[in-house]
Amino acid sequence: MATFSCALKKLIEDADLQIMYAPQNLDEIQVTSAEVNRPGLFLAGYYDYFDPNRLQTVGLAEMNYLSQFSTVQRREALEKLFMQRPPAVIVSRFRELEPFPEMMDFAKIYEVALLGADEATSTLMSNLISILNVELAPRVTRHGVLVEVYGEGILILGDSGIGKSETAIELVKRGHRLVADDAVELRKISSRGIVGTAPNNIRHFIEVRGIGIINVARVYGVGAVKMSQNVDLVVKMEEWDQNKNYQRTGLESEYYDILGVKVPSTTIPVMPGRNLAVILETAAINNRQKQMGYNSALELMKQLGLDQDQMH
């Protein structure tokens, strides 16, 4: 699987970091690890298992520890850190924890970005990891439509011309939001979470056969679109097949695999006269209820005094 990187410039903007020294064009410095390190052990002289690809955060504990050193000892410890050439060294609460002059000296000598943050170290690290988990996440692109319906992210899949975009437009008219049309970029941000977004060049655009391409944000307002959304349900649209047995009770659980994450899924048969937008609204509500532990089919089964096998 391909690996991804995040330009340090984008990370600085997203995390609201302050630049104290930048050795080159920040777009050229790439962060390739989502892990963020506090180099306390390294500064104390334990150099094993140090990963130079990680961002290094220096906080209150590290600064107080270094302040106990003589100038010569502190220079030696800091030089060894900057010699590793990490993507950046970030000083948390930098307005009250004024960086040592040696840090600026070695940042310039070894061409390492020296940054500052207003947050405490733990908050800063959590923020950085959250951003990097998205930027560096494994990803795949699927042909489909992603919409947010009642807070549920629904990924609509199906053959070209089946009516995915038309259904999305109807959902937007009913007050829901479009995330992506045609190409949906899916990122695995955790072992259980998939986030979908649209490629930058086609974001907020949708193609409707017979009309053409429209900008949903311009036509329906910015409240009709969303930048990204967790994928909670996959809906596969297909032409109605009289010989196929479709889900009728809702007792069976179906899943769609996205980058190793199993996302609940369902197949919706398409035929004239079916209001697909209303069906997807119902699917979104039903999926939310299942997540909350309620299953309508199981309740009906209990009221009828049947076991699960009798309901099939």
C-alpha positions in Angstrom: 0.0 0.0 0.0 1.2 3.5 -0.9 2.5 5.7 1.9 1.5 9.4 2.1 3.1 12.5 3.5 1.9 15.9 4.8 3.7 19.2 4.0 5.0 20.9 7.2 3.4 24.1 5.9 -0.1 22.6 5.9 0.5 21.1 9.4 1.6 24.5 10.7 -1.6 26.1 9.3 -4.0 23.4 10.6 -2.4 23.2 14.0 -1.9 27.0 14.3 1.8 26.7 15.0 4.2 29.7 15.2 7.4 29.7 13.1 10.5 30.6 15.0 12.9 29.3 12.3 12.2 27.7 8.9 15.3 26.4 7.0 13.6 26.2 3.5 10.3 26.3 1.7 8.0 24.7 4.2 6.1 22.9 1.4 9.3 20.9 0.7 9.5 19.5 4.3 7.4 16.4 4.4 6.1 14.7 7.6 5.7 11.0 7.0 5.0 9.6 10.5 1.8 10.2 12.4 3.6 9.5 15.7 4.7 12.5 17.8 7.6 12.2 20.2 8.7 13.8 23.5 12.5 13.4 23.5 13.0 13.2 27.2 14.8 9.9 27.2 16.9 11.1 24.2 18.0 14.3 26.1 18.8 12.1 29.1 21.3 10.1 27.0 19.2 7.0 25.9 19.5 7.0 22.1 18.0 3.6 21.2 14.7 3.3 19.3 14.7 7.0 18.4 12.8 7.7 15.2 14.1 10.8 13.4 11.0 10.9 11.2 8.7 11.9 14.1 7.9 15.5 15.1 9.7 16.3 18.4 7.7 18.2 21.0 9.6 19.9 23.9 7.4 20.9 26.9 7.7 22.0 30.5 9.4 18.8 31.8 12.0 18.8 29.1 12.7 22.5 29.4 13.0 22.3 33.2 15.3 19.2 32.8 17.6 21.1 30.4 17.7 24.2 32.7 19.5 22.1 35.3 22.4 21.4 32.9 25.4 23.6 32.5 25.6 25.5 29.2 28.1 23.0 27.8 25.9 20.0 28.8 22.8 21.6 27.4 24.4 22.4 24.1 25.7 18.8 23.8 22.2 17.3 24.5 20.4 19.7 22.2 22.9 19.3 19.4 22.5 15.5 19.4 18.7 16.1 19.1 19.0 18.5 16.2 21.6 16.3 14.5 18.9 13.7 14.0 17.2 16.3 11.6 13.6 15.6 12.6 10.9 17.4 10.4 10.5 19.9 13.2 11.1 20.6 16.9 8.0 22.2 18.5 8.2 24.0 21.9 4.8 23.9 23.7 3.6 26.9 25.7 6.5 28.7 24.0 5.4 32.2 25.2 6.1 31.3 28.8 8.7 28.6 28.1 11.2 30.7 26.2 13.3 28.5 24.0 17.0 28.3 24.8 19.3 30.2 22.5 21.1 27.0 21.7 17.9 25.6 20.1 17.9 28.4 17.6 21.6 28.0 16.9 21.3 24.3 16.2 18.1 24.7 14.2 20.0 26.9 11.8 23.2 24.7 11.7 21.3 21.5 11.0 18.4 23.1 9.1 15.6 21.9 11.3 12.3 23.9 11.6 11.8 25.3 15.1 8.2 26.0 15.9 6.1 27.1 18.8 2.6 26.3 20.1 0.4 28.0 22.7 -1.1 24.7 24.0 0.3 22.4 26.7 2.3 19.5 25.4 -0.4 16.8 25.8 -3.0 18.9 24.1 -0.5 19.8 21.3 0.4 16.2 20.7 -3.2 15.1 20.6 -4.0 17.8 18.1 -1.0 17.0 15.9 -1.7 13.2 15.9 -5.4 13.9 15.0 -4.4 15.9 12.0 -1.7 13.5 10.9 -3.9 10.5 11.2 -6.2 12.0 8.5 -3.4 13.4 6.3 -1.3 10.2 6.3 -4.2 7.7 6.4 -4.3 4.8 3.9 -6.8 5.8 1.2 -8.7 4.5 -1.8 -11.0 6.1 -4.4 -14.4 4.7 -5.2 -16.8 5.6 -8.0 -19.9 6.7 -6.1 -21.7 9.4 -4.1 -21.3 10.4 -0.5 -24.0 12.2 1.3 -24.8 13.1 4.9 -28.4 12.1 5.9 -29.6 12.8 9.4 -26.0 12.8 10.5 -25.3 9.4 9.0 -22.7 9.2 6.2 -24.1 7.2 3.3 -21.8 6.0 0.5 -24.0 5.2 -2.6 -22.5 2.8 -5.0 -23.8 1.4 -8.3 -23.3 1.2 -12.0 -23.2 4.4 -14.1 -26.7 5.7 -14.9 -28.4 3.9 -12.1 -29.4 7.2 -10.5 -26.9 7.9 -7.7 -26.4 11.6 -8.5 -30.2 12.2 -9.0 -30.9 10.6 -5.6 -28.2 12.8 -4.1 -29.8 16.0 -5.6 -33.2 14.9 -4.2 -31.6 14.4 -0.8 -30.0 17.9 -0.9 -33.4 19.4 -1.8 -34.8 17.7 1.3 -32.2 19.4 3.6 -29.4 16.9 3.6 -25.8 17.5 2.5 -23.5 16.4 -0.4 -19.9 15.5 0.4 -18.7 14.0 -2.9 -20.0 13.0 -6.3 -18.5 10.7 -8.9 -15.2 10.1 -7.1 -15.1 9.6 -3.3 -11.8 9.5 -1.6 -12.0 7.2 1.4 -9.4 7.3 4.2 -8.9 4.8 7.0 -8.4 7.0 10.0 -8.6 4.2 12.6 -9.2 0.5 12.8 -12.9 1.1 12.8 -13.3 4.4 11.1 -13.5 5.5 7.4 -13.8 9.2 6.4 -14.8 10.2 2.9 -14.2 13.4 1.1 -14.1 14.8 -2.5 -10.9 15.5 -4.5 -10.2 19.2 -4.4 -10.7 19.8 -8.1 -14.3 18.4 -8.2 -15.5 19.3 -4.6 -19.1 20.5 -4.4 -19.8 19.7 -8.1 -22.3 17.1 -9.2 -23.2 15.8 -12.7 -26.9 15.3 -13.5 -27.6 13.6 -16.8 -29.7 15.8 -19.1 -28.7 19.0 -17.2 -25.0 18.8 -16.9 -22.6 19.8 -14.1 -23.8 22.1 -11.3 -22.1 23.6 -8.3 -24.3 22.4 -5.3 -22.8 25.1 -3.0 -23.8 27.9 -5.4 -27.2 26.5 -6.4 -28.4 25.3 -3.0 -26.2 27.3 -0.6 -23.2 26.4 1.5 -25.4 24.6 4.0 -26.1 21.9 1.3 -22.4 20.7 1.2 -19.9 19.3 3.7 -16.1 18.9 3.4 -15.8 15.4 4.9 -18.0 12.7 6.6 -17.6 9.4 8.4 -18.9 6.5 6.3 -21.6 4.8 8.5 -23.5 2.9 5.8 -22.9 1.7 2.2 -25.9 1.5 -0.1 -25.5 -0.5 -3.3 -28.1 0.5 -5.9 -28.8 -2.0 -8.6 -31.5 -2.7 -11.2 -34.4 -4.7 -9.8 -34.0 -8.5 -10.5 -37.2 -10.5 -10.0 -35.1 -13.7 -9.5 -33.1 -12.2 -6.6 -34.2 -12.4 -2.9 -33.7 -8.9 -1.4 -33.6 -8.1 2.3 -37.1 -8.0 3.7 -36.8 -8.4 7.5 -33.5 -6.6 8.3 -32.4 -9.5 10.5 -29.4 -10.3 8.3 -26.3 -8.1 8.7 -24.4 -7.2 5.5 -21.0 -5.5 5.4 -18.9 -3.8 2.8 -15.1 -3.9 3.2 -13.2 -0.6 2.9 -9.5 -0.9 3.5 -10.1 -3.7 6.0 -12.9 -1.9 7.9 -16.3 -3.6 7.7 -19.0 -1.0 7.1 -22.7 -1.9 7.4 -24.3 -2.2 3.9 -27.5 -2.8 2.2 -28.7 -3.3 -1.4 -31.5 -1.2 -2.8 -33.2 -2.4 -5.9 -34.1 0.4 -8.4 -37.3 0.4 -10.4 -39.8 3.0 -11.6 -41.9 4.5 -8.9 -39.6 3.9 -6.0 -38.7 7.1 -4.1 -35.0 6.5 -3.5 -34.5 9.6 -1.4 -37.1 8.6 1.1 -35.8 5.0 1.2 -32.3 6.3 1.9 -33.6 8.6 4.7 -35.3 5.6 6.2 -32.1 3.5 5.8 -30.1 6.3 7.6 -32.6 6.4 10.6 -32.7 2.6 10.8 -28.9 2.3 10.8 -28.7 4.9 13.6 -31.2 2.9 15.6 -29.2 -0.3 15.1 -26.1 1.5 16.3 -28.0 2.5 19.4 -29.0 -1.2 20.0 -32.6 -1.2 18.6 -33.7 -3.5 15.8 -37.3 -3.3 14.6 -37.3 -6.8 13.1 -36.2 -8.3 16.4 -38.9 -6.5 18.3 -41.6 -7.7 15.8 -40.2 -11.2 16.1 -40.6 -11.1 19.9 -44.2 -9.7 19.6 -45.1 -12.5 17.2 -43.5 -15.1 19.4 -41.2 -16.3 16.7 -37.6 -17.2 16.7 -35.1 -15.8 14.3 -35.1 -18.8 11.9 -38.9 -18.6 11.5 -38.5 -15.0 10.3 -36.4 -15.9 7.2 
